[in-house]
Amino acid sequence: MNIGIVSTGIYLPKKRMTCEEISLQANIPVNIVKTKLGIIEKAIAGPEDHTVQMAVWASKRALEKTNLSPRDIDVIIYIGEEHKEYPLWTAAIKIQEEIGALNAWAFDVQLRCGTTIMAMKVAKSLMLADDNIHTVLLAGGYRNHDFIDYTNERTRFMNNLGAGGGAMILQKDVKENIVLESDLITDGSFSEDVVVPVGGTKKPLTPELLQSGAYKLDVLDPEGMKTRLEQKSLSNFLKVIRQSLSKSGYDETQLAYIAMLHMKKSAHDYVLHSLGLTESKSIYLSNYGHIGQIDQILSLELALEKGKIKDGDIITLVSAGIGYAWGAVTIRWGTHEEEIV
């Protein structure tokens, strides 16, 4: 039974933060922002660009590309960030209401920047397991740039965080853009390395902590994290790609396009080189920044717009997120008459 991608949607705020502005706020040379961090500019949220609202806008764009009614959607999975309009709030149910998916049921999932890949696996499993689920909408928003203190050297690697919304519609028994196999790795030894250290039950937020600037992302053990992550990060990144391809019956020599999250340029190039791919086989998101788990959907849409993906291509979406989590899913793009088992 085939599960395929029938549509995607992206919403990007109009507001931008340039490399010159990042350079000024972070007190680092602009050429370092451009060449090492890999940012020319990034999308950041305007006054109305709330996290779930951006997911709603992206969902509507995805629906507009199809012949589907919102009432055809059986399940909505929110793939966006916890930082949203309200705390302790199930965002998927709000999306259900806003788009008019009256026949759906809805829930939220979270794996930081790895959420889209994980949710694709969950959605596929749901459709294979339940005869009543035929169409699933994944939708999320992201604006974690709100938690960046540009003067904090420990979080400089996150100065690329941006804002935006993304959506993907998956359907059962289709003959297009078949979702094959995924691979995921999590490593709890990094689970408390990158956190917002206040505002939770361990250290509740107070006016004093808020005024002091403590309610921002921080790295609690920067040297320890760097040492441990250097040993695992890129190797696990490559491992999930290769495992996803292998489980799907392919290998890296057959890979036509790879949709990667935004990361420093040297890491992006290392991955391409390790897989034997040229720069034309991916898109570096230097004009967008890192929009968390939306990056893979954005990269896929940009590649289709630029004609980088054609019928029959094998493509892989890949992610990495703090926590730490790595994930990849392989897709056979285009229309296929046969069922892929």
C-alpha positions as YAML, in Angstrom:
chain: A
units: angstrom
residues:
- id: 1
  name: MET
  ca: [0.00, 0.00, 0.00]
- id: 2
  name: ASN
  ca: [1.48, 3.30, -1.10]
- id: 3
  name: ILE
  ca: [1.58, 6.47, 1.00]
- id: 4
  name: GLY
  ca: [2.43, 9.57, -1.00]
- id: 5
  name: ILE
  ca: [2.91, 13.32, -0.72]
- id: 6
  name: VAL
  ca: [0.08, 15.02, -2.60]
- id: 7
  name: SER
  ca: [0.89, 18.63, -1.67]
- id: 8
  name: THR
  ca: [3.06, 20.96, 0.37]
- id: 9
  name: GLY
  ca: [2.68, 24.55, 1.48]
- id: 10
  name: ILE
  ca: [5.09, 27.17, 2.79]
- id: 11
  name: TYR
  ca: [4.50, 30.50, 4.49]
- id: 12
  name: LEU
  ca: [7.42, 32.91, 4.94]
- id: 13
  name: PRO
  ca: [7.18, 36.21, 6.82]
- id: 14
  name: LYS
  ca: [7.98, 39.33, 4.84]
- id: 15
  name: LYS
  ca: [10.32, 40.63, 7.53]
- id: 16
  name: ARG
  ca: [14.04, 39.88, 7.12]
- id: 17
  name: MET
  ca: [17.16, 40.12, 9.25]
- id: 18
  name: THR
  ca: [20.32, 40.62, 7.19]
- id: 19
  name: CYS
  ca: [23.80, 39.30, 7.78]
- id: 20
  name: GLU
  ca: [24.88, 42.88, 8.51]
- id: 21
  name: GLU
  ca: [22.26, 43.15, 11.28]
- id: 22
  name: ILE
  ca: [23.32, 39.82, 12.77]
- id: 23
  name: SER
  ca: [26.94, 40.93, 12.60]
- id: 24
  name: LEU
  ca: [26.15, 44.15, 14.45]
- id: 25
  name: GLN
  ca: [24.11, 42.51, 17.20]
- id: 26
  name: ALA
  ca: [26.49, 39.56, 17.68]
- id: 27
  name: ASN
  ca: [29.66, 41.66, 17.35]
- id: 28
  name: ILE
  ca: [31.20, 39.30, 14.81]
- id: 29
  name: PRO
  ca: [32.53, 40.16, 11.32]
- id: 30
  name: VAL
  ca: [29.92, 40.11, 8.60]
- id: 31
  name: ASN
  ca: [32.04, 37.79, 6.44]
- id: 32
  name: ILE
  ca: [31.93, 35.22, 9.26]
- id: 33
  name: VAL
  ca: [28.14, 35.44, 9.30]
- id: 34
  name: LYS
  ca: [28.07, 34.94, 5.53]
- id: 35
  name: THR
  ca: [30.73, 32.29, 5.07]
- id: 36
  name: LYS
  ca: [30.85, 30.32, 8.32]
- id: 37
  name: LEU
  ca: [27.30, 30.63, 9.64]
- id: 38
  name: GLY
  ca: [26.06, 30.67, 6.06]
- id: 39
  name: ILE
  ca: [23.52, 33.47, 6.34]
- id: 40
  name: ILE
  ca: [22.87, 36.21, 3.79]
- id: 41
  name: GLU
  ca: [19.53, 36.99, 5.38]
- id: 42
  name: LYS
  ca: [16.85, 35.12, 7.28]
- id: 43
  name: ALA
  ca: [13.08, 35.34, 7.64]
- id: 44
  name: ILE
  ca: [11.90, 36.57, 11.05]
- id: 45
  name: ALA
  ca: [8.42, 36.97, 12.42]
- id: 46
  name: GLY
  ca: [6.45, 40.17, 12.10]
- id: 47
  name: PRO
  ca: [3.77, 41.28, 14.59]
- id: 48
  name: GLU
  ca: [1.09, 38.98, 13.13]
- id: 49
  name: ASP
  ca: [3.33, 36.01, 12.35]
- id: 50
  name: HIS
  ca: [2.34, 33.82, 15.27]
- id: 51
  name: THR
  ca: [3.57, 30.24, 15.28]
- id: 52
  name: VAL
  ca: [0.31, 28.36, 14.73]
- id: 53
  name: GLN
  ca: [-1.09, 31.07, 12.48]
- id: 54
  name: MET
  ca: [1.85, 30.52, 10.12]
- id: 55
  name: ALA
  ca: [1.00, 26.81, 10.12]
- id: 56
  name: VAL
  ca: [-2.60, 27.67, 9.21]
- id: 57
  name: TRP
  ca: [-1.48, 29.84, 6.29]
- id: 58
  name: ALA
  ca: [0.85, 27.09, 5.04]
- id: 59
  name: SER
  ca: [-1.94, 24.50, 5.36]
- id: 60
  name: LYS
  ca: [-4.29, 26.62, 3.27]
- id: 61
  name: ARG
  ca: [-1.64, 26.98, 0.58]
- id: 62
  name: ALA
  ca: [-1.11, 23.21, 0.52]
- id: 63
  name: LEU
  ca: [-4.85, 22.62, 0.18]
- id: 64
  name: GLU
  ca: [-5.16, 25.19, -2.61]
- id: 65
  name: LYS
  ca: [-2.81, 23.09, -4.76]
- id: 66
  name: THR
  ca: [-5.11, 20.05, -4.58]
- id: 67
  name: ASN
  ca: [-8.66, 19.04, -5.38]
- id: 68
  name: LEU
  ca: [-9.15, 18.14, -1.73]
- id: 69
  name: SER
  ca: [-11.69, 19.72, 0.59]
- id: 70
  name: PRO
  ca: [-10.61, 20.36, 4.20]
- id: 71
  name: ARG
  ca: [-13.33, 17.85, 5.10]
- id: 72
  name: ASP
  ca: [-11.34, 15.14, 3.32]
- id: 73
  name: ILE
  ca: [-8.61, 15.36, 5.97]
- id: 74
  name: ASP
  ca: [-8.82, 12.53, 8.52]
- id: 75
  name: VAL
  ca: [-5.98, 13.50, 10.88]
- id: 76
  name: ILE
  ca: [-4.00, 16.67, 11.55]
- id: 77
  name: ILE
  ca: [-0.57, 16.41, 13.17]
- id: 78
  name: TYR
  ca: [1.00, 19.64, 14.45]
- id: 79
  name: ILE
  ca: [4.73, 19.55, 13.74]
- id: 80
  name: GLY
  ca: [5.62, 23.08, 14.85]
- id: 81
  name: GLU
  ca: [7.32, 24.43, 17.93]
- id: 82
  name: GLU
  ca: [6.15, 24.61, 21.54]
- id: 83
  name: HIS
  ca: [6.82, 28.35, 21.47]
- id: 84
  name: LYS
  ca: [3.46, 29.48, 20.15]
- id: 85
  name: GLU
  ca: [0.43, 31.67, 20.84]
- id: 86
  name: TYR
  ca: [-0.35, 30.09, 24.21]
- id: 87
  name: PRO
  ca: [1.40, 27.60, 26.51]
- id: 88
  name: LEU
  ca: [-0.27, 24.27, 27.36]
- id: 89
  name: TRP
  ca: [-2.31, 24.41, 24.16]
- id: 90
  name: THR
  ca: [-2.97, 21.74, 21.52]
- id: 91
  name: ALA
  ca: [-2.15, 23.56, 18.30]
- id: 92
  name: ALA
  ca: [-3.43, 20.92, 15.86]
- id: 93
  name: ILE
  ca: [-6.99, 21.40, 17.10]
- id: 94
  name: LYS
  ca: [-6.74, 25.13, 16.37]
- id: 95
  name: ILE
  ca: [-5.50, 24.34, 12.84]
- id: 96
  name: GLN
  ca: [-8.44, 21.96, 12.42]
- id: 97
  name: GLU
  ca: [-10.85, 24.77, 13.27]
- id: 98
  name: GLU
  ca: [-9.15, 27.43, 11.15]
- id: 99
  name: ILE
  ca: [-9.02, 25.38, 7.94]
- id: 100
  name: GLY
  ca: [-12.46, 23.77, 8.39]
- id: 101
  name: ALA
  ca: [-11.30, 20.15, 8.73]
- id: 102
  name: LEU
  ca: [-14.52, 19.17, 10.48]
- id: 103
  name: ASN
  ca: [-14.10, 15.43, 9.97]
- id: 104
  name: ALA
  ca: [-10.53, 15.22, 11.31]
- id: 105
  name: TRP
  ca: [-9.09, 14.51, 14.71]
- id: 106
  name: ALA
  ca: [-5.88, 16.23, 15.70]
- id: 107
  name: PHE
  ca: [-2.82, 16.04, 17.94]
- id: 108
  name: ASP
  ca: [0.64, 17.56, 18.42]
- id: 109
  name: VAL
  ca: [4.07, 15.89, 18.22]
- id: 110
  name: GLN
  ca: [7.52, 17.26, 19.00]
- id: 111
  name: LEU
  ca: [11.13, 16.34, 18.22]
- id: 112
  name: ARG
  ca: [12.53, 19.85, 17.83]
- id: 113
  name: CYS
  ca: [14.02, 20.29, 14.36]
- id: 114
  name: GLY
  ca: [13.54, 16.56, 13.67]
- id: 115
  name: THR
  ca: [9.76, 16.73, 13.98]
- id: 116
  name: THR
  ca: [8.79, 16.67, 10.30]
- id: 117
  name: ILE
  ca: [10.71, 13.47, 9.58]
- id: 118
  name: MET
  ca: [9.34, 11.79, 12.70]
- id: 119
  name: ALA
  ca: [5.78, 12.93, 11.92]
- id: 120
  name: MET
  ca: [5.99, 11.54, 8.39]
- id: 121
  name: LYS
  ca: [6.85, 8.16, 9.89]
- id: 122
  name: VAL
  ca: [3.98, 8.46, 12.39]
- id: 123
  name: ALA
  ca: [1.51, 9.50, 9.68]
- id: 124
  name: LYS
  ca: [2.52, 6.64, 7.40]
- id: 125
  name: SER
  ca: [2.18, 4.16, 10.26]
- id: 126
  name: LEU
  ca: [-1.27, 5.51, 11.16]
- id: 127
  name: MET
  ca: [-2.51, 5.15, 7.60]
- id: 128
  name: LEU
  ca: [-1.15, 1.63, 7.26]
- id: 129
  name: ALA
  ca: [-2.65, 0.57, 10.59]
- id: 130
  name: ASP
  ca: [-6.10, 2.19, 10.35]
- id: 131
  name: ASP
  ca: [-8.41, 1.59, 7.38]
- id: 132
  name: ASN
  ca: [-10.34, 4.76, 8.25]
- id: 133
  name: ILE
  ca: [-7.36, 7.09, 7.86]
- id: 134
  name: HIS
  ca: [-6.70, 8.06, 4.24]
- id: 135
  name: THR
  ca: [-5.48, 11.66, 4.36]
- id: 136
  name: VAL
  ca: [-3.17, 13.26, 6.93]
- id: 137
  name: LEU
  ca: [-2.11, 16.90, 7.16]
- id: 138
  name: LEU
  ca: [1.21, 17.75, 8.81]
- id: 139
  name: ALA
  ca: [1.47, 21.44, 9.67]
- id: 140
  name: GLY
  ca: [3.68, 23.59, 11.85]
- id: 141
  name: GLY
  ca: [5.15, 26.99, 12.52]
- id: 142
  name: TYR
  ca: [8.45, 28.15, 13.91]
- id: 143
  name: ARG
  ca: [9.84, 31.40, 15.34]
- id: 144
  name: ASN
  ca: [12.49, 30.32, 17.85]
- id: 145
  name: HIS
  ca: [14.61, 33.32, 16.90]
- id: 146
  name: ASP
  ca: [12.65, 34.94, 19.75]
- id: 147
  name: PHE
  ca: [14.88, 32.95, 22.14]
- id: 148
  name: ILE
  ca: [18.24, 34.05, 20.72]
- id: 149
  name: ASP
  ca: [20.50, 36.44, 22.60]
- id: 150
  name: TYR
  ca: [22.94, 37.52, 19.89]
- id: 151
  name: THR
  ca: [25.47, 38.64, 22.49]
- id: 152
  name: ASN
  ca: [25.74, 35.12, 23.94]
- id: 153
  name: GLU
  ca: [28.77, 33.42, 22.37]
- id: 154
  name: ARG
  ca: [27.60, 30.02, 23.63]
- id: 155
  name: THR
  ca: [24.57, 30.09, 21.32]
- id: 156
  name: ARG
  ca: [26.25, 31.67, 18.32]
- id: 157
  name: PHE
  ca: [25.62, 28.52, 16.25]
- id: 158
  name: MET
  ca: [21.88, 29.25, 16.59]
- id: 159
  name: ASN
  ca: [22.09, 32.80, 15.22]
- id: 160
  name: ASN
  ca: [20.61, 31.33, 12.02]
- id: 161
  name: LEU
  ca: [17.20, 30.64, 13.61]
- id: 162
  name: GLY
  ca: [14.39, 32.18, 11.60]
- id: 163
  name: ALA
  ca: [10.62, 31.97, 11.20]
- id: 164
  name: GLY
  ca: [8.03, 30.42, 8.91]
- id: 165
  name: GLY
  ca: [5.31, 27.83, 8.49]
- id: 166
  name: GLY
  ca: [5.11, 24.60, 6.54]
- id: 167
  name: ALA
  ca: [2.55, 21.96, 5.67]
- id: 168
  name: MET
  ca: [2.48, 18.59, 3.92]
- id: 169
  name: ILE
  ca: [-0.50, 16.47, 2.90]
- id: 170
  name: LEU
  ca: [0.00, 12.70, 2.80]
- id: 171
  name: GLN
  ca: [-2.50, 10.28, 1.32]
- id: 172
  name: LYS
  ca: [-2.99, 6.53, 1.14]
- id: 173
  name: ASP
  ca: [-3.40, 4.53, -2.08]
- id: 174
  name: VAL
  ca: [-1.87, 7.15, -4.35]
- id: 175
  name: LYS
  ca: [0.56, 6.73, -7.22]
- id: 176
  name: GLU
  ca: [2.68, 9.84, -6.73]
- id: 177
  name: ASN
  ca: [5.64, 10.90, -4.59]
- id: 178
  name: ILE
  ca: [5.79, 7.69, -2.60]
- id: 179
  name: VAL
  ca: [7.09, 7.90, 0.96]
- id: 180
  name: LEU
  ca: [9.49, 5.00, 1.44]
- id: 181
  name: GLU
  ca: [11.41, 4.21, 4.61]
- id: 182
  name: SER
  ca: [12.75, 6.43, 7.37]
- id: 183
  name: ASP
  ca: [15.51, 6.16, 9.95]
- id: 184
  name: LEU
  ca: [15.79, 7.98, 13.28]
- id: 185
  name: ILE
  ca: [18.42, 8.21, 16.00]
- id: 186
  name: THR
  ca: [18.14, 9.95, 19.38]
- id: 187
  name: ASP
  ca: [20.92, 10.35, 21.95]
- id: 188
  name: GLY
  ca: [19.92, 11.38, 25.46]
- id: 189
  name: SER
  ca: [23.46, 12.28, 26.49]
- id: 190
  name: PHE
  ca: [22.74, 15.67, 24.87]
- id: 191
  name: SER
  ca: [19.25, 16.10, 26.33]
- id: 192
  name: GLU
  ca: [20.10, 18.96, 28.71]
- id: 193
  name: ASP
  ca: [22.85, 20.64, 26.73]
- id: 194
  name: VAL
  ca: [20.69, 23.23, 24.95]
- id: 195
  name: VAL
  ca: [17.75, 24.54, 26.96]
- id: 196
  name: VAL
  ca: [15.91, 27.64, 28.06]
- id: 197
  name: PRO
  ca: [17.15, 27.38, 31.65]
- id: 198
  name: VAL
  ca: [14.23, 29.19, 33.28]
- id: 199
  name: GLY
  ca: [10.47, 29.13, 32.88]
- id: 200
  name: GLY
  ca: [9.94, 25.45, 33.66]
- id: 201
  name: THR
  ca: [9.21, 23.60, 36.88]
- id: 202
  name: LYS
  ca: [12.88, 23.49, 37.87]
- id: 203
  name: LYS
  ca: [13.23, 27.25, 37.84]
- id: 204
  name: PRO
  ca: [9.92, 29.07, 37.36]
- id: 205
  name: LEU
  ca: [9.99, 32.37, 35.53]
- id: 206
  name: THR
  ca: [10.06, 35.48, 37.70]
- id: 207
  name: PRO
  ca: [10.06, 39.17, 36.73]
- id: 208
  name: GLU
  ca: [13.71, 39.35, 37.81]
- id: 209
  name: LEU
  ca: [14.75, 36.41, 35.60]
- id: 210
  name: LEU
  ca: [12.81, 37.80, 32.67]
- id: 211
  name: GLN
  ca: [14.41, 41.23, 33.06]
- id: 212
  name: SER
  ca: [17.88, 39.68, 33.35]
- id: 213
  name: GLY
  ca: [17.56, 38.02, 29.95]
- id: 214
  name: ALA
  ca: [17.66, 34.48, 31.33]
- id: 215
  name: TYR
  ca: [14.55, 33.43, 29.39]
- id: 216
  name: LYS
  ca: [16.59, 32.63, 26.27]
- id: 217
  name: LEU
  ca: [18.19, 29.55, 24.77]
- id: 218
  name: ASP
  ca: [21.52, 28.71, 26.34]
- id: 219
  name: VAL
  ca: [24.16, 25.98, 26.31]
- id: 220
  name: LEU
  ca: [24.83, 24.70, 29.81]
- id: 221
  name: ASP
  ca: [28.05, 22.79, 29.00]
- id: 222
  name: PRO
  ca: [29.47, 24.29, 25.79]
- id: 223
  name: GLU
  ca: [32.86, 22.56, 25.83]
- id: 224
  name: GLY
  ca: [31.42, 19.19, 26.80]
- id: 225
  name: MET
  ca: [28.73, 19.43, 24.15]
- id: 226
  name: LYS
  ca: [31.23, 20.42, 21.47]
- id: 227
  name: THR
  ca: [33.50, 17.48, 22.27]
- id: 228
  name: ARG
  ca: [30.69, 14.93, 22.37]
- id: 229
  name: LEU
  ca: [28.82, 16.31, 19.36]
- id: 230
  name: GLU
  ca: [31.89, 16.42, 17.12]
- id: 231
  name: GLN
  ca: [32.26, 12.67, 17.64]
- id: 232
  name: LYS
  ca: [28.68, 11.88, 16.65]
- id: 233
  name: SER
  ca: [26.85, 14.61, 14.79]
- id: 234
  name: LEU
  ca: [27.91, 14.28, 11.16]
- id: 235
  name: SER
  ca: [28.43, 10.51, 11.40]
- id: 236
  name: ASN
  ca: [24.86, 10.08, 12.67]
- id: 237
  name: PHE
  ca: [23.64, 12.52, 10.02]
- id: 238
  name: LEU
  ca: [25.16, 10.37, 7.30]
- id: 239
  name: LYS
  ca: [24.06, 7.16, 9.02]
- id: 240
  name: VAL
  ca: [20.35, 8.02, 8.96]
- id: 241
  name: ILE
  ca: [20.56, 9.04, 5.30]
- id: 242
  name: ARG
  ca: [22.24, 5.80, 4.31]
- id: 243
  name: GLN
  ca: [19.95, 3.69, 6.50]
- id: 244
  name: SER
  ca: [16.84, 5.34, 5.08]
- id: 245
  name: LEU
  ca: [18.07, 4.72, 1.54]
- id: 246
  name: SER
  ca: [19.05, 1.13, 2.31]
- id: 247
  name: LYS
  ca: [15.71, 0.30, 3.93]
- id: 248
  name: SER
  ca: [14.04, 1.73, 0.82]
- id: 249
  name: GLY
  ca: [16.09, -0.46, -1.51]
- id: 250
  name: TYR
  ca: [18.50, 2.21, -2.72]
- id: 251
  name: ASP
  ca: [21.95, 3.61, -1.99]
- id: 252
  name: GLU
  ca: [23.61, 7.00, -2.13]
- id: 253
  name: THR
  ca: [24.72, 6.54, -5.76]
- id: 254
  name: GLN
  ca: [21.03, 6.70, -6.74]
- id: 255
  name: LEU
  ca: [20.25, 9.84, -4.71]
- id: 256
  name: ALA
  ca: [19.10, 12.69, -6.95]
- id: 257
  name: TYR
  ca: [18.35, 15.36, -4.36]
- id: 258
  name: ILE
  ca: [18.79, 15.83, -0.61]
- id: 259
  name: ALA
  ca: [16.66, 18.32, 1.35]
- id: 260
  name: MET
  ca: [18.76, 19.38, 4.32]
- id: 261
  name: LEU
  ca: [18.21, 21.70, 7.22]
- id: 262
  name: HIS
  ca: [20.22, 24.92, 7.25]
- id: 263
  name: MET
  ca: [23.52, 24.42, 9.09]
- id: 264
  name: LYS
  ca: [26.97, 25.90, 8.77]
- id: 265
  name: LYS
  ca: [28.22, 25.80, 5.19]
- id: 266
  name: SER
  ca: [31.20, 23.55, 5.90]
- id: 267
  name: ALA
  ca: [28.91, 20.87, 7.39]
- id: 268
  name: HIS
  ca: [26.50, 21.12, 4.45]
- id: 269
  name: ASP
  ca: [29.37, 20.71, 1.99]
- id: 270
  name: TYR
  ca: [30.85, 17.82, 4.01]
- id: 271
  name: VAL
  ca: [27.58, 15.88, 3.78]
- id: 272
  name: LEU
  ca: [27.33, 16.40, 0.02]
- id: 273
  name: HIS
  ca: [30.97, 15.39, -0.48]
- id: 274
  name: SER
  ca: [30.58, 12.29, 1.71]
- id: 275
  name: LEU
  ca: [27.61, 11.16, -0.37]
- id: 276
  name: GLY
  ca: [29.34, 11.89, -3.66]
- id: 277
  name: LEU
  ca: [26.88, 14.66, -4.52]
- id: 278
  name: THR
  ca: [27.48, 18.00, -6.21]
- id: 279
  name: GLU
  ca: [26.10, 21.30, -4.92]
- id: 280
  name: SER
  ca: [23.35, 21.10, -7.53]
- id: 281
  name: LYS
  ca: [21.83, 18.15, -5.66]
- id: 282
  name: SER
  ca: [20.73, 20.30, -2.72]
- id: 283
  name: ILE
  ca: [19.81, 23.89, -1.91]
- id: 284
  name: TYR
  ca: [21.68, 25.79, 0.77]
- id: 285
  name: LEU
  ca: [19.16, 27.93, 2.63]
- id: 286
  name: SER
  ca: [21.40, 30.98, 3.08]
- id: 287
  name: ASN
  ca: [18.57, 33.38, 2.16]
- id: 288
  name: TYR
  ca: [16.14, 31.88, 4.65]
- id: 289
  name: GLY
  ca: [18.06, 30.81, 7.75]
- id: 290
  name: HIS
  ca: [17.13, 27.77, 9.81]
- id: 291
  name: ILE
  ca: [13.35, 27.51, 10.19]
- id: 292
  name: GLY
  ca: [13.61, 24.41, 12.35]
- id: 293
  name: GLN
  ca: [11.54, 21.46, 11.17]
- id: 294
  name: ILE
  ca: [10.15, 23.51, 8.27]
- id: 295
  name: ASP
  ca: [13.50, 23.44, 6.42]
- id: 296
  name: GLN
  ca: [12.89, 20.11, 4.66]
- id: 297
  name: ILE
  ca: [9.51, 21.21, 3.28]
- id: 298
  name: LEU
  ca: [11.01, 24.54, 2.17]
- id: 299
  name: SER
  ca: [13.96, 22.83, 0.47]
- id: 300
  name: LEU
  ca: [11.59, 20.44, -1.32]
- id: 301
  name: GLU
  ca: [9.39, 23.29, -2.61]
- id: 302
  name: LEU
  ca: [12.40, 25.33, -3.77]
- id: 303
  name: ALA
  ca: [13.87, 22.31, -5.57]
- id: 304
  name: LEU
  ca: [10.61, 21.69, -7.42]
- id: 305
  name: GLU
  ca: [10.37, 25.37, -8.39]
- id: 306
  name: LYS
  ca: [13.94, 25.28, -9.73]
- id: 307
  name: GLY
  ca: [13.41, 22.02, -11.64]
- id: 308
  name: LYS
  ca: [15.94, 20.11, -9.58]
- id: 309
  name: ILE
  ca: [13.56, 17.17, -9.03]
- id: 310
  name: LYS
  ca: [11.96, 15.13, -11.83]
- id: 311
  name: ASP
  ca: [9.77, 12.04, -12.10]
- id: 312
  name: GLY
  ca: [11.54, 8.90, -10.96]
- id: 313
  name: ASP
  ca: [14.07, 10.70, -8.77]
- id: 314
  name: ILE
  ca: [15.06, 9.28, -5.41]
- id: 315
  name: ILE
  ca: [15.21, 12.07, -2.85]
- id: 316
  name: THR
  ca: [15.89, 12.13, 0.87]
- id: 317
  name: LEU
  ca: [14.78, 14.63, 3.49]
- id: 318
  name: VAL
  ca: [17.16, 14.83, 6.46]
- id: 319
  name: SER
  ca: [17.11, 16.60, 9.82]
- id: 320
  name: ALA
  ca: [19.03, 17.06, 13.04]
- id: 321
  name: GLY
  ca: [17.73, 18.65, 16.21]
- id: 322
  name: ILE
  ca: [18.90, 19.54, 19.68]
- id: 323
  name: GLY
  ca: [18.22, 16.82, 22.18]
- id: 324
  name: TYR
  ca: [19.88, 15.26, 20.15]
- id: 325
  name: ALA
  ca: [17.96, 13.71, 17.24]
- id: 326
  name: TRP
  ca: [18.79, 12.79, 13.66]
- id: 327
  name: GLY
  ca: [16.32, 11.61, 11.03]
- id: 328
  name: ALA
  ca: [15.90, 10.91, 7.33]
- id: 329
  name: VAL
  ca: [13.12, 9.71, 5.03]
- id: 330
  name: THR
  ca: [13.42, 8.64, 1.41]
- id: 331
  name: ILE
  ca: [10.84, 9.46, -1.28]
- id: 332
  name: ARG
  ca: [10.44, 8.17, -4.81]
- id: 333
  name: TRP
  ca: [9.27, 11.25, -6.66]
- id: 334
  name: GLY
  ca: [6.79, 11.34, -9.52]
- id: 335
  name: THR
  ca: [3.95, 9.10, -10.68]
- id: 336
  name: HIS
  ca: [4.28, 5.32, -10.38]
- id: 337
  name: GLU
  ca: [1.67, 2.83, -11.51]
- id: 338
  name: GLU
  ca: [2.99, -0.08, -9.49]
- id: 339
  name: GLU
  ca: [2.55, -0.49, -5.76]
- id: 340
  name: ILE
  ca: [5.77, -0.12, -3.80]
- id: 341
  name: VAL
  ca: [5.92, -2.68, -1.02]
...
